[in-house]
Amino acid sequence: MTASFDQLSPPQRLAIVYAPAKVRDAFALLLQFDERLSDIVSRITEPMIGQLKLAWWRDALNAAPGQRPKGEPLLSALSEMDRPELTTAAHGLVNAWEMLLMEEQWSDALLDSFASARGEAVFSGFVGLLAKDMPVGPMAQEWAKRDLAARYPKAMPATLLLHTETLPSQRSLRPLTLLVMLSRDVSGPRLIWHGLTGR
């Protein structure tokens, strides 16, 4: 794993463990990147400053692997893996988190757009790493919105709707369904049971 793997929560690490070995490090890096961007947004008091920080990440991702800024572990790991689909997913995450800087009061429409973009980046990004074509949109959006609501409960609009999707039972998608179960705030034993059985 990359050096900052310890920054992920134990349930997130459980989801990574269920990923196939050939994509495990890449999936871990994708989740770490999502956490880094979330941390940037959470610390911002001036939207313009946040946009500048996210623009730095966008420019770094646009650069050729050998020309990216040095000293940033996530960028170094991304360059070492040299997986275009992972870079594409990282771009999607920058775009998603930047949306939250566009409105001082988050609206339902904004949160729907954010959930779609973030869910697409992480969930479709994982499916892309597997070189598969599997529909994950509804559960991806559920995860993205529920997880955000847990991080920023006071910023959620009173009209917020959280849908509970039926989760697929395929073993290959277990890392993603574990993330959804985590966003539903299930107990540790329940999370482990889902990991073992898909139920």
C-alpha positions in Angstrom: 0.0 0.0 0.0 1.0 3.6 -0.4 2.4 5.5 2.6 -0.8 7.3 3.5 -2.9 4.1 3.7 -3.1 4.5 7.4 -5.2 7.7 6.9 -8.1 5.5 5.8 -10.6 4.2 8.3 -10.7 0.5 9.3 -14.0 -0.1 7.4 -12.4 1.5 4.3 -9.5 -0.8 4.7 -11.9 -3.7 4.9 -13.4 -2.7 1.6 -9.9 -2.5 0.1 -9.1 -6.0 1.3 -12.0 -7.4 -0.7 -10.7 -5.9 -3.9 -8.9 -8.2 -6.2 -5.1 -8.2 -5.6 -4.4 -6.8 -9.1 -6.4 -3.6 -8.4 -6.1 -3.3 -4.6 -3.3 -0.7 -4.5 -5.0 1.4 -7.2 -8.4 1.3 -5.4 -6.7 2.2 -2.1 -5.0 5.2 -3.8 -8.4 6.3 -5.3 -9.9 6.3 -1.8 -6.9 8.1 -0.4 -7.3 10.8 -3.1 -11.0 11.2 -2.3 -10.1 11.7 1.4 -7.4 14.2 0.6 -9.8 16.3 -1.4 -12.5 16.0 1.3 -9.9 17.3 3.8 -9.1 20.3 1.6 -12.7 21.3 1.3 -13.4 20.8 5.0 -10.6 23.3 5.9 -11.7 26.0 3.4 -13.1 29.3 4.7 -12.7 31.2 1.5 -14.0 29.4 -1.7 -11.4 31.1 -3.9 -8.6 29.6 -1.9 -10.2 26.2 -2.2 -10.6 26.6 -5.9 -6.9 27.5 -6.2 -5.9 24.4 -4.2 -8.1 22.2 -6.3 -6.7 23.8 -9.5 -3.2 22.8 -8.3 -4.3 19.2 -8.2 -6.0 19.5 -11.6 -2.8 20.9 -13.1 -0.7 18.2 -11.4 -2.9 15.5 -12.8 -2.7 17.0 -16.3 1.1 17.0 -16.3 3.0 14.0 -17.7 4.0 11.6 -14.9 7.6 12.7 -15.0 6.7 16.3 -14.8 4.4 16.3 -11.8 5.4 18.1 -8.6 7.7 16.2 -6.4 7.2 15.4 -2.7 3.5 14.6 -2.8 3.1 10.9 -2.0 -0.3 10.5 -3.8 1.1 12.0 -7.0 4.2 9.8 -6.8 2.1 6.7 -6.3 -0.2 7.7 -9.2 2.8 8.2 -11.5 4.3 4.9 -10.4 1.1 3.0 -11.2 0.8 4.7 -14.6 -2.9 3.7 -15.0 -4.8 6.2 -17.2 -8.2 5.1 -15.8 -7.0 6.0 -12.3 -5.9 9.4 -13.4 -9.3 9.9 -15.1 -11.1 9.0 -11.8 -8.9 11.4 -9.9 -9.8 14.2 -12.3 -13.5 13.3 -11.7 -13.0 13.6 -7.9 -11.4 17.1 -8.3 -14.4 18.2 -10.3 -16.8 16.7 -7.9 -15.4 18.3 -4.7 -15.0 21.6 -6.5 -18.8 21.7 -6.9 -19.2 22.2 -3.2 -17.3 25.5 -3.3 -19.8 26.9 -5.8 -22.6 27.5 -3.3 -22.4 28.8 0.2 -25.7 27.0 1.1 -25.7 23.5 -0.5 -28.9 22.8 -2.4 -30.5 19.5 -3.3 -29.6 20.0 -6.9 -26.0 20.7 -6.1 -25.8 17.6 -3.8 -27.3 15.5 -6.6 -24.7 16.7 -9.0 -21.9 16.2 -6.5 -23.1 12.6 -5.7 -23.3 11.7 -9.3 -19.8 13.0 -10.1 -18.1 11.6 -7.0 -19.9 8.3 -7.2 -19.0 8.0 -10.8 -15.3 8.7 -10.1 -15.0 6.2 -7.3 -17.4 3.4 -8.2 -17.1 3.5 -12.0 -13.4 4.1 -11.5 -13.2 0.8 -9.5 -15.1 -1.0 -12.2 -12.8 0.5 -14.8 -9.8 -0.9 -12.9 -11.4 -4.3 -13.2 -11.8 -3.8 -16.9 -15.5 -4.6 -16.6 -18.7 -2.8 -17.7 -21.2 -3.0 -14.8 -23.9 -0.5 -13.8 -23.1 1.0 -10.4 -24.8 4.5 -10.7 -27.6 4.3 -8.1 -25.6 2.8 -5.3 -22.6 5.1 -6.2 -24.8 8.1 -5.7 -26.3 6.7 -2.5 -22.8 6.2 -1.1 -21.5 9.7 -2.2 -24.5 11.5 -0.7 -24.8 9.5 2.6 -21.0 9.8 3.2 -21.1 13.5 2.6 -24.1 13.9 5.0 -22.1 12.1 7.7 -19.1 14.4 7.2 -21.1 17.6 7.1 -24.5 17.0 8.9 -25.0 20.7 9.6 -24.5 21.7 6.0 -27.3 19.4 4.6 -30.5 21.0 3.5 -33.7 20.2 5.4 -35.1 18.7 2.2 -32.3 16.2 1.8 -33.5 12.8 0.6 -31.4 9.7 1.1 -32.4 6.7 -0.9 -31.6 3.1 0.1 -30.7 1.1 -3.0 -30.8 -2.7 -3.4 -27.2 -3.8 -3.5 -25.8 -6.3 -6.0 -24.5 -9.6 -4.6 -21.6 -10.1 -7.0 -18.4 -10.8 -5.2 -16.4 -8.5 -7.6 -18.5 -5.5 -6.4 -18.1 -6.3 -2.7 -15.6 -3.5 -2.1 -18.2 -1.0 -3.3 -21.2 -2.5 -1.5 -19.1 -2.4 1.7 -18.6 1.3 1.2 -22.4 1.7 0.8 -23.0 -0.3 4.0 -20.4 1.9 5.8 -22.2 5.0 4.7 -25.5 3.6 6.2 -23.7 3.5 9.5 -24.2 -0.2 10.1 -22.4 -1.9 13.0 -19.0 -3.5 12.7 -20.3 -7.1 12.9 -23.0 -6.3 10.3 -20.3 -4.8 8.0 -18.2 -8.0 8.4 -21.2 -10.2 7.7 -21.9 -8.3 4.5 -18.3 -8.7 3.5 -18.5 -12.5 3.9 -22.0 -13.1 2.5 -23.0 -10.1 0.4 -26.2 -9.8 2.4 
